[in-house]
């Protein structure tokens, strides 16, 4: 099973490969905040909430990535959403 960090890296890579550089950078920035144990839990939870919001079909799910089918892309985003929720529960 992929970890939260693995899933973020994979989705960021897919976004970069698809040419969505700003969105990839934004997602990576939020992930860095979420994983930073030197900032408050509230700030980390907020970053995770913002990642979860991006996993919606009307946000990142709306992007067309040539190297993935829509089903594969939405599946990846769903896994990231679940992983984000599990990660919030862990602290």
N, CA, C and O atoms as CSV, one atom per row, in Angstrom:
chain,resi,resn,atom,element,x,y,z
A,1,UNK,N,N,0.841,-1.197,0.000
A,1,UNK,CA,C,0.000,0.000,0.000
A,1,UNK,C,C,0.882,1.256,0.000
A,1,UNK,O,O,1.876,1.332,0.722
A,2,UNK,N,N,0.503,2.218,-0.811
A,2,UNK,CA,C,1.279,3.458,-0.904
A,2,UNK,C,C,1.001,4.348,0.303
A,2,UNK,O,O,-0.127,4.431,0.791
A,3,UNK,N,N,2.046,5.004,0.766
A,3,UNK,CA,C,1.892,5.945,1.874
A,3,UNK,C,C,1.373,7.269,1.335
A,3,UNK,O,O,1.327,7.495,0.126
A,4,UNK,N,N,0.981,8.141,2.265
A,4,UNK,CA,C,0.545,9.492,1.904
A,4,UNK,C,C,1.628,10.182,1.079
A,4,UNK,O,O,1.334,10.778,0.043
A,5,UNK,N,N,2.869,10.105,1.529
A,5,UNK,CA,C,3.987,10.749,0.814
A,5,UNK,C,C,4.164,10.171,-0.586
A,5,UNK,O,O,4.416,10.908,-1.538
A,6,UNK,N,N,4.032,8.847,-0.711
A,6,UNK,CA,C,4.153,8.193,-2.019
A,6,UNK,C,C,3.055,8.670,-2.973
A,6,UNK,O,O,3.314,8.961,-4.140
A,7,UNK,N,N,1.839,8.744,-2.460
A,7,UNK,CA,C,0.712,9.166,-3.288
A,7,UNK,C,C,0.873,10.618,-3.738
A,7,UNK,O,O,0.621,10.945,-4.897
A,8,UNK,N,N,1.290,11.480,-2.822
A,8,UNK,CA,C,1.525,12.887,-3.180
A,8,UNK,C,C,2.569,12.954,-4.284
A,8,UNK,O,O,2.369,13.640,-5.286
A,9,UNK,N,N,3.673,12.254,-4.112
A,9,UNK,CA,C,4.753,12.274,-5.105
A,9,UNK,C,C,4.244,11.794,-6.466
A,9,UNK,O,O,4.595,12.363,-7.499
A,10,UNK,N,N,3.432,10.764,-6.462
A,10,UNK,CA,C,2.893,10.213,-7.697
A,10,UNK,C,C,1.954,11.198,-8.391
A,10,UNK,O,O,2.056,11.408,-9.600
A,11,UNK,N,N,1.044,11.799,-7.633
A,11,UNK,CA,C,0.088,12.756,-8.208
A,11,UNK,C,C,0.813,14.009,-8.689
A,11,UNK,O,O,0.499,14.532,-9.759
A,12,UNK,N,N,1.775,14.495,-7.914
A,12,UNK,CA,C,2.567,15.656,-8.331
A,12,UNK,C,C,3.292,15.341,-9.645
A,12,UNK,O,O,3.313,16.166,-10.558
A,13,UNK,N,N,3.875,14.166,-9.734
A,13,UNK,CA,C,4.569,13.754,-10.955
A,13,UNK,C,C,3.607,13.697,-12.142
A,13,UNK,O,O,3.939,14.154,-13.236
A,14,UNK,N,N,2.418,13.139,-11.927
A,14,UNK,CA,C,1.417,13.074,-12.997
A,14,UNK,C,C,1.028,14.480,-13.462
A,14,UNK,O,O,0.908,14.731,-14.661
A,15,UNK,N,N,0.834,15.382,-12.517
A,15,UNK,CA,C,0.470,16.761,-12.871
A,15,UNK,C,C,1.596,17.429,-13.663
A,15,UNK,O,O,1.342,18.121,-14.649
A,16,UNK,N,N,2.822,17.221,-13.235
A,16,UNK,CA,C,3.965,17.799,-13.960
A,16,UNK,C,C,4.039,17.229,-15.371
A,16,UNK,O,O,4.235,17.963,-16.339
A,17,UNK,N,N,3.880,15.921,-15.476
A,17,UNK,CA,C,3.935,15.257,-16.779
A,17,UNK,C,C,2.833,15.779,-17.701
A,17,UNK,O,O,3.021,15.859,-18.915
A,18,UNK,N,N,1.685,16.133,-17.123
A,18,UNK,CA,C,0.572,16.659,-17.906
A,18,UNK,C,C,0.683,18.146,-18.197
A,18,UNK,O,O,-0.165,18.705,-18.893
A,19,UNK,N,N,1.720,18.794,-17.673
A,19,UNK,CA,C,1.925,20.215,-17.926
A,19,UNK,C,C,1.241,21.139,-16.935
A,19,UNK,O,O,1.208,22.352,-17.143
A,20,UNK,N,N,0.694,20.583,-15.858
A,20,UNK,CA,C,0.004,21.382,-14.838
A,20,UNK,C,C,0.981,21.725,-13.709
A,20,UNK,O,O,0.813,21.296,-12.568
A,21,UNK,N,N,1.991,22.499,-14.053
A,21,UNK,CA,C,3.109,22.783,-13.151
A,21,UNK,C,C,2.667,23.565,-11.915
A,21,UNK,O,O,3.062,23.227,-10.799
A,22,UNK,N,N,1.854,24.604,-12.101
A,22,UNK,CA,C,1.402,25.419,-10.960
A,22,UNK,C,C,0.624,24.560,-9.963
A,22,UNK,O,O,0.819,24.672,-8.753
A,23,UNK,N,N,-0.248,23.713,-10.474
A,23,UNK,CA,C,-1.038,22.845,-9.592
A,23,UNK,C,C,-0.155,21.810,-8.901
A,23,UNK,O,O,-0.376,21.478,-7.737
A,24,UNK,N,N,0.835,21.307,-9.613
A,24,UNK,CA,C,1.783,20.352,-9.012
A,24,UNK,C,C,2.563,21.023,-7.888
A,24,UNK,O,O,2.718,20.455,-6.807
A,25,UNK,N,N,3.053,22.238,-8.149
A,25,UNK,CA,C,3.807,22.976,-7.129
A,25,UNK,C,C,2.930,23.298,-5.914
A,25,UNK,O,O,3.377,23.201,-4.771
A,26,UNK,N,N,1.692,23.677,-6.176
A,26,UNK,CA,C,0.746,24.003,-5.104
A,26,UNK,C,C,0.485,22.775,-4.229
A,26,UNK,O,O,0.490,22.866,-3.001
A,27,UNK,N,N,0.258,21.631,-4.872
A,27,UNK,CA,C,0.000,20.393,-4.131
A,27,UNK,C,C,1.223,19.989,-3.315
A,27,UNK,O,O,1.093,19.557,-2.169
A,28,UNK,N,N,2.416,20.130,-3.905
A,28,UNK,CA,C,3.641,19.783,-3.191
A,28,UNK,C,C,3.841,20.698,-1.983
A,28,UNK,O,O,4.255,20.241,-0.918
A,29,UNK,N,N,3.549,21.983,-2.150
A,29,UNK,CA,C,3.666,22.937,-1.039
A,29,UNK,C,C,2.727,22.544,0.112
A,29,UNK,O,O,3.132,22.549,1.275
A,30,UNK,N,N,1.485,22.208,-0.215
A,30,UNK,CA,C,0.529,21.793,0.815
A,30,UNK,C,C,0.994,20.507,1.504
A,30,UNK,O,O,0.851,20.363,2.719
A,31,UNK,N,N,1.544,19.588,0.735
A,31,UNK,CA,C,2.054,18.340,1.310
A,31,UNK,C,C,3.214,18.616,2.250
A,31,UNK,O,O,3.311,18.013,3.319
A,32,UNK,N,N,4.093,19.525,1.852
A,32,UNK,CA,C,5.223,19.879,2.719
A,32,UNK,C,C,4.725,20.454,4.041
A,32,UNK,O,O,5.270,20.139,5.098
A,33,UNK,N,N,3.696,21.292,3.989
A,33,UNK,CA,C,3.107,21.834,5.218
A,33,UNK,C,C,2.501,20.719,6.070
A,33,UNK,O,O,2.704,20.673,7.283
A,34,UNK,N,N,1.756,19.824,5.423
A,34,UNK,CA,C,1.078,18.735,6.136
A,34,UNK,C,C,2.069,17.808,6.838
A,34,UNK,O,O,1.776,17.262,7.901
A,35,UNK,N,N,3.230,17.639,6.240
A,35,UNK,CA,C,4.225,16.713,6.786
A,35,UNK,C,C,5.200,17.368,7.759
A,35,UNK,O,O,5.996,16.676,8.394
A,36,UNK,N,N,5.148,18.686,7.884
A,36,UNK,CA,C,6.088,19.433,8.725
A,36,UNK,C,C,5.661,19.370,10.192
A,36,UNK,O,O,4.709,20.035,10.600
A,37,UNK,N,N,6.367,18.573,10.965
A,37,UNK,CA,C,6.009,18.401,12.385
A,37,UNK,C,C,6.425,19.595,13.246
A,37,UNK,O,O,6.150,19.620,14.445
A,38,UNK,N,N,7.087,20.584,12.640
A,38,UNK,CA,C,7.497,21.779,13.386
A,38,UNK,C,C,6.446,22.883,13.374
A,38,UNK,O,O,6.624,23.916,14.019
A,39,UNK,N,N,5.350,22.671,12.644
A,39,UNK,CA,C,4.276,23.663,12.665
A,39,UNK,C,C,3.085,23.083,13.423
A,39,UNK,O,O,3.039,21.885,13.706
A,40,UNK,N,N,2.138,23.934,13.744
A,40,UNK,CA,C,1.010,23.511,14.575
A,40,UNK,C,C,0.152,22.457,13.878
A,40,UNK,O,O,0.093,22.391,12.650
A,41,UNK,N,N,-0.505,21.639,14.688
A,41,UNK,CA,C,-1.404,20.618,14.151
A,41,UNK,C,C,-2.524,21.252,13.350
A,41,UNK,O,O,-2.950,20.701,12.335
A,42,UNK,N,N,-3.008,22.409,13.797
A,42,UNK,CA,C,-4.084,23.084,13.068
A,42,UNK,C,C,-3.644,23.485,11.665
A,42,UNK,O,O,-4.402,23.329,10.707
A,43,UNK,N,N,-2.431,23.996,11.541
A,43,UNK,CA,C,-1.918,24.373,10.218
A,43,UNK,C,C,-1.736,23.141,9.339
A,43,UNK,O,O,-2.014,23.182,8.141
A,44,UNK,N,N,-1.269,22.047,9.936
A,44,UNK,CA,C,-1.095,20.805,9.194
A,44,UNK,C,C,-2.447,20.249,8.748
A,44,UNK,O,O,-2.592,19.796,7.612
A,45,UNK,N,N,-3.435,20.285,9.644
A,45,UNK,CA,C,-4.776,19.804,9.299
A,45,UNK,C,C,-5.403,20.657,8.202
A,45,UNK,O,O,-6.093,20.138,7.323
A,46,UNK,N,N,-5.162,21.963,8.254
A,46,UNK,CA,C,-5.680,22.855,7.213
A,46,UNK,C,C,-5.068,22.498,5.853
A,46,UNK,O,O,-5.771,22.461,4.843
A,47,UNK,N,N,-3.781,22.241,5.832
A,47,UNK,CA,C,-3.117,21.856,4.588
A,47,UNK,C,C,-3.704,20.545,4.054
A,47,UNK,O,O,-3.928,20.408,2.852
A,48,UNK,N,N,-3.949,19.591,4.944
A,48,UNK,CA,C,-4.541,18.315,4.534
A,48,UNK,C,C,-5.957,18.511,3.999
A,48,UNK,O,O,-6.349,17.863,3.029
A,49,UNK,N,N,-6.716,19.392,4.620
A,49,UNK,CA,C,-8.073,19.681,4.155
A,49,UNK,C,C,-8.025,20.276,2.744
A,49,UNK,O,O,-8.850,19.946,1.892
A,50,UNK,N,N,-7.060,21.145,2.516
A,50,UNK,CA,C,-6.915,21.770,1.204
A,50,UNK,C,C,-6.476,20.753,0.149
A,50,UNK,O,O,-6.863,20.863,-1.014
A,51,UNK,N,N,-5.676,19.770,0.546
A,51,UNK,CA,C,-5.308,18.688,-0.374
A,51,UNK,C,C,-6.554,17.870,-0.706
A,51,UNK,O,O,-6.819,17.560,-1.867
A,52,UNK,N,N,-7.309,17.528,0.329
A,52,UNK,CA,C,-8.525,16.724,0.139
A,52,UNK,C,C,-9.493,17.416,-0.823
A,52,UNK,O,O,-10.084,16.761,-1.681
A,53,UNK,N,N,-9.657,18.729,-0.685
A,53,UNK,CA,C,-10.556,19.477,-1.559
A,53,UNK,C,C,-10.124,19.369,-3.027
A,53,UNK,O,O,-10.967,19.321,-3.923
A,54,UNK,N,N,-8.824,19.333,-3.265
A,54,UNK,CA,C,-8.303,19.267,-4.632
A,54,UNK,C,C,-8.533,17.900,-5.282
A,54,UNK,O,O,-8.447,17.770,-6.503
A,55,UNK,N,N,-8.821,16.895,-4.476
A,55,UNK,CA,C,-9.033,15.542,-5.005
A,55,UNK,C,C,-10.414,15.355,-5.629
A,55,UNK,O,O,-10.740,14.253,-6.069
A,56,UNK,N,N,-11.207,16.373,-5.676
A,56,UNK,CA,C,-12.565,16.320,-6.222
A,56,UNK,C,C,-12.525,16.282,-7.750
A,56,UNK,O,O,-11.624,16.846,-8.370
A,57,UNK,N,N,-13.511,15.611,-8.347
A,57,UNK,CA,C,-13.565,15.509,-9.816
A,57,UNK,C,C,-13.716,16.872,-10.489
A,57,UNK,O,O,-13.377,17.020,-11.663
A,58,UNK,N,N,-14.210,17.850,-9.774
A,58,UNK,CA,C,-14.379,19.193,-10.349
A,58,UNK,C,C,-13.150,20.072,-10.122
A,58,UNK,O,O,-13.158,21.245,-10.497
A,59,UNK,N,N,-12.096,19.525,-9.514
A,59,UNK,CA,C,-10.864,20.303,-9.327
A,59,UNK,C,C,-9.750,19.601,-10.104
A,59,UNK,O,O,-9.683,19.745,-11.324
A,60,UNK,N,N,-8.889,18.857,-9.447
A,60,UNK,CA,C,-7.824,18.158,-10.160
A,60,UNK,C,C,-8.392,17.058,-11.061
A,60,UNK,O,O,-7.806,16.731,-12.093
A,61,UNK,N,N,-9.518,16.498,-10.672
A,61,UNK,CA,C,-10.135,15.440,-11.464
A,61,UNK,C,C,-10.621,15.911,-12.820
A,61,UNK,O,O,-10.889,15.100,-13.707
A,62,UNK,N,N,-10.733,17.211,-12.979
A,62,UNK,CA,C,-11.177,17.812,-14.230
A,62,UNK,C,C,-10.057,17.862,-15.274
A,62,UNK,O,O,-10.322,18.094,-16.453
A,63,UNK,N,N,-8.829,17.649,-14.855
A,63,UNK,CA,C,-7.679,17.750,-15.755
A,63,UNK,C,C,-7.589,16.524,-16.657
A,63,UNK,O,O,-7.890,15.402,-16.249
A,64,UNK,N,N,-7.171,16.770,-17.877
A,64,UNK,CA,C,-6.935,15.679,-18.820
A,64,UNK,C,C,-5.446,15.375,-18.840
A,64,UNK,O,O,-4.627,16.241,-19.150
A,65,UNK,N,N,-5.103,14.136,-18.508
A,65,UNK,CA,C,-3.718,13.690,-18.524
A,65,UNK,C,C,-3.595,12.604,-19.585
A,65,UNK,O,O,-4.206,11.541,-19.469
A,66,UNK,N,N,-2.811,12.871,-20.611
A,66,UNK,CA,C,-2.686,11.956,-21.755
A,66,UNK,C,C,-2.208,10.564,-21.351
A,66,UNK,O,O,-2.601,9.566,-21.954
A,67,UNK,N,N,-1.356,10.504,-20.326
A,67,UNK,CA,C,-0.733,9.220,-19.965
A,67,UNK,C,C,-1.585,8.362,-19.028
A,67,UNK,O,O,-1.196,7.245,-18.686
A,68,UNK,N,N,-2.747,8.882,-18.610
A,68,UNK,CA,C,-3.641,8.121,-17.729
A,68,UNK,C,C,-5.060,8.154,-18.278
A,68,UNK,O,O,-5.484,9.141,-18.879
A,69,UNK,N,N,-5.783,7.071,-18.065
A,69,UNK,CA,C,-7.214,7.114,-18.389
A,69,UNK,C,C,-7.908,7.926,-17.298
A,69,UNK,O,O,-7.366,8.119,-16.209
A,70,UNK,N,N,-9.098,8.390,-17.604
A,70,UNK,CA,C,-9.855,9.150,-16.608
A,70,UNK,C,C,-10.098,8.289,-15.366
A,70,UNK,O,O,-10.019,8.779,-14.239
A,71,UNK,N,N,-10.394,7.005,-15.577
A,71,UNK,CA,C,-10.636,6.091,-14.460
A,71,UNK,C,C,-9.394,5.962,-13.574
A,71,UNK,O,O,-9.496,5.983,-12.348
A,72,UNK,N,N,-8.208,5.826,-14.209
A,72,UNK,CA,C,-6.963,5.722,-13.440
A,72,UNK,C,C,-6.700,7.006,-12.646
A,72,UNK,O,O,-6.323,6.953,-11.476
A,73,UNK,N,N,-6.902,8.153,-13.289
A,73,UNK,CA,C,-6.657,9.444,-12.643
A,73,UNK,C,C,-7.599,9.645,-11.462
A,73,UNK,O,O,-7.164,10.012,-10.370
A,74,UNK,N,N,-8.885,9.405,-11.682
A,74,UNK,CA,C,-9.846,9.564,-10.591
A,74,UNK,C,C,-9.568,8.565,-9.471
A,74,UNK,O,O,-9.746,8.887,-8.296
A,75,UNK,N,N,-9.136,7.364,-9.823
A,75,UNK,CA,C,-8.788,6.360,-8.820
A,75,UNK,C,C,-7.622,6.818,-7.959
A,75,UNK,O,O,-7.623,6.628,-6.743
A,76,UNK,N,N,-6.622,7.424,-8.602
A,76,UNK,CA,C,-5.470,7.946,-7.866
A,76,UNK,C,C,-5.889,9.058,-6.913
A,76,UNK,O,O,-5.443,9.108,-5.767
A,77,UNK,N,N,-6.747,9.944,-7.394
A,77,UNK,CA,C,-7.214,11.051,-6.548
A,77,UNK,C,C,-8.048,10.530,-5.378
A,77,UNK,O,O,-7.975,11.068,-4.273
A,78,UNK,N,N,-8.830,9.498,-5.617
A,78,UNK,CA,C,-9.634,8.895,-4.544
A,78,UNK,C,C,-8.726,8.271,-3.489
A,78,UNK,O,O,-8.982,8.394,-2.291
A,79,UNK,N,N,-7.663,7.600,-3.939
A,79,UNK,CA,C,-6.703,7.015,-2.992
A,79,UNK,C,C,-6.024,8.115,-2.175
A,79,UNK,O,O,-5.832,7.968,-0.968
A,80,UNK,N,N,-5.661,9.219,-2.838
A,80,UNK,CA,C,-5.029,10.323,-2.129
A,80,UNK,C,C,-5.990,10.924,-1.112
A,80,UNK,O,O,-5.589,11.257,0.003
A,81,UNK,N,N,-7.246,11.062,-1.490
A,81,UNK,CA,C,-8.259,11.596,-0.566
A,81,UNK,C,C,-8.380,10.712,0.684
A,81,UNK,O,O,-8.400,11.214,1.808
A,82,UNK,N,N,-8.460,9.407,0.476
A,82,UNK,CA,C,-8.569,8.479,1.607
A,82,UNK,C,C,-7.304,8.516,2.463
A,82,UNK,O,O,-7.375,8.506,3.692
A,83,UNK,N,N,-6.167,8.557,1.811
A,83,UNK,CA,C,-4.891,8.613,2.529
A,83,UNK,C,C,-4.786,9.906,3.350
A,83,UNK,O,O,-4.267,9.901,4.466
A,84,UNK,N,N,-5.283,11.005,2.785
A,84,UNK,CA,C,-5.287,12.295,3.492
A,84,UNK,C,C,-6.137,12.199,4.753
A,84,UNK,O,O,-5.733,12.657,5.822
A,85,UNK,N,N,-7.311,11.601,4.620
A,85,UNK,CA,C,-8.191,11.429,5.785
A,85,UNK,C,C,-7.540,10.552,6.838
A,85,UNK,O,O,-7.629,10.849,8.030
A,86,UNK,N,N,-6.887,9.477,6.420
A,86,UNK,CA,C,-6.209,8.581,7.360
A,86,UNK,C,C,-5.043,9.297,8.041
A,86,UNK,O,O,-4.794,9.098,9.230
A,87,UNK,N,N,-4.335,10.127,7.285
A,87,UNK,CA,C,-3.197,10.844,7.841
A,87,UNK,C,C,-3.647,11.839,8.915
A,87,UNK,O,O,-2.983,11.988,9.940
A,88,UNK,N,N,-4.769,12.514,8.680
A,88,UNK,CA,C,-5.311,13.443,9.681
A,88,UNK,C,C,-5.599,12.682,10.974
A,88,UNK,O,O,-5.332,13.194,12.062
A,89,UNK,N,N,-6.132,11.481,10.872
A,89,UNK,CA,C,-6.476,10.678,12.044
A,89,UNK,C,C,-5.243,10.262,12.841
A,89,UNK,O,O,-5.337,9.955,14.030
A,90,UNK,N,N,-4.076,10.254,12.171
A,90,UNK,CA,C,-2.873,9.736,12.815
A,90,UNK,C,C,-2.223,10.711,13.796
A,90,UNK,O,O,-1.311,10.334,14.531
A,91,UNK,N,N,-2.691,11.969,13.810
A,91,UNK,CA,C,-2.102,12.905,14.781
A,91,UNK,C,C,-3.114,13.737,15.476
A,91,UNK,O,O,-2.761,14.564,16.316
